[in-house]
Amino acid sequence: MIFSAKLSRYLLVITAIIVVSMVLPYFYSMLFYNSYPVPRAYFSPVSKDFIFTKAGTKDLLRYDRTGKTYTREEFERLTPLFNYRQLLYREEMPDSLNGVKLDIQDVKLNNVFYAIKPYEIFKYTIMLNPLIESAPGRPDLQMPREFFRIGEKMEFIDCSTNEVKSEMSNLFNNALIESGFEFPAIGVYGNPSTRKPFDEGYLVIDSNDKLFHIKRIQNKPFVRKVEIPEGIKIDYIYLRESNLREQYALFITDKNKIFIVSYDNYKIVEIPSDGYDRKEMQLVIKGNMFYREIGFVSDKIVKSIVTDRNYKVIDTYSEILKTNEDFLVGDVSNYLFPFKLSLTSSDNLYVDFYTQISDLRFLIVSSILALFYFFFSKKRENKFQYTQLLDAVIILFTGIYGLMAVVFIKLES
Amino acid sequence: MYKALAYKEWLKIRWWAVGSFILELLLLIYIFTNLRAVIEYNSAEMIWSSIVYKSYMFFQSLKYLPFVIGIFISVAQYLPEVLDLKLKLTMHLPLEENRVLLFLNLFGTTTLFILFLPLVIVLVIGSSIVFPSEITYAMILSIIPWFLAGFLSYFFVSAIMIEPAWGRRLVIAIIGYFLINEFLVDVILGGFIKILVFLIVFTLLYNYVHMLSGLRFKRGSK
């Protein structure tokens, strides 16, 4: 009986530690943590320098590298390509910029903006997708009635009957085999929407990490192997159709390198990625008639690399942001909490053990707690037990969590 | 002796078990009629899209059912025992107390398993008729933590019931609440895949969680 009761106690103690290490830091941060605004960087084609916006106490702050602040109107005039609608409205849109005539249709077409968040990369995906007809002979695209999978073979499954359409499946499957595809697919990336100007199908990674472009053109398969640099492993592909027809997609490798698949005969172009970590940073791509801005944003850092349209670096800005860790609340948290546990993360849609381990400062508090507990319990029980020592060791390593656990779930002598 | 003990346990819980089973049946009827209607009034493609891209869970209404059934069975099994301290008699049977306590919990666990299994089987068969295996697999990944929450609610409520001291009851209840909360957290389809095995092993260990309270019950701790 005693042994099982002990087992049961330690089970409860461990559970209590796990639970408290999730709940306590959470409430602590809810109570004491502040939110620090993250600046957004823009590159002005007028001043040829960065200009930033950041949430202020009252209004949005607009400032440049020297700290000079701007009004909203001034900011808009400095970023005419980004704010062309407002400038048109105020009839302040310049006719030309840097010696290039500005045609509004051109400005619109060349404006690019998209962001890839960490949780879009790290999530469970059900690998079923609709293969939209790319040449429907109609102005609008239409959602097909079947979804495909690429497992041991490529198969189309009719949504209403849940049966494999064998004729169509064989057609596409053979096309894949002919182009040297190794089944099964380990990643299928596309833009399964009908609200887009045209359709570019899917970019698919086969089991040899090779890249293939698959489209459906008048119900016939279009399969093209895309040559990628040797030795890279693609982790995520962002494919969005755009009338600009400059790139099919952007992909990120497992080494955080970023590449573009261009319309120029599927040429692969590496773009600057120094400092990027897909696990915790948002990748923000902005573009206009003159520049491309590649931004890496998290709550700890903002980095922006400005390049010309051929991705030759022009200017770089990087700023380490202040977080709660840099203030007293962060210090106190490091003394109090040996670690913080969470099963969910804002950067990752998998449930997993996300632990933030404190630096060793927590040992100061936890060793004091452990000593106190040890002497106090020895005095109370009036004798020495090895289990008291074990409890003290638990407190030493788990600090305030362990103390709460062993005090609330006391030993049975 | 164990056979007789099992019979006694069965007498206590049978109507609760039957009630839970009826509840499951009603829920299954609701899930699948609802699914039929949703497909009928939209289109199959749309539902597939919603599931794949927006994590639409057609089985969402099932979420808290195992949790509730776990509480039912635990209350049915242990409330009569602790109300007039009948458990004291059980503990004076010529059997080792540990084994009796473990046996009581294993009986409850088995009952829950028998109650949950047909529910899962019908869901899997139903889903396989309408959806491809990828979606059914993602569904299984998503519902397993909910069923584990059912076992956990059983284990924790059992421990709370057997526990003689109110303060300690509160402590166990708080720990149980926050633990079970993590199993019922809202995530996308298949989100639990990485830690599912760990959670299953962890849950099985909780068969022991009421033992400490059992010892305290026997000693009449306050």
Interface residues (C-beta under 8 A of the other chain):
Chain A: M1 I2 F3 S4 A5 K6 L7 S8 R9 L11 L12 T15 A16 I18 V19 M22 V23 K123 Y124 T125 I126 M127 L128 N129 P130 M143 P144 R145 F147 R149 I157 C159 S160 N162 P192 L343 T344 L349 Y350 V351 D352 F353 F408 I409 E412
Chain B: S43 A44 E45 M46 I47 W48 S49 I51 V52 Y53 E96 E97 N98 L101 L102 I129 V130 F131 P132 E134 I135 A138 L141 R168 V171 I172 I174 I175 F178 L179 E182 V185 V187 I188 L189 G190 G191 F192 I193 K194 I195 L205 Y206 Y208 V209 H210 M211 L212 S213 G214 L215 R216 K218 R219 S221
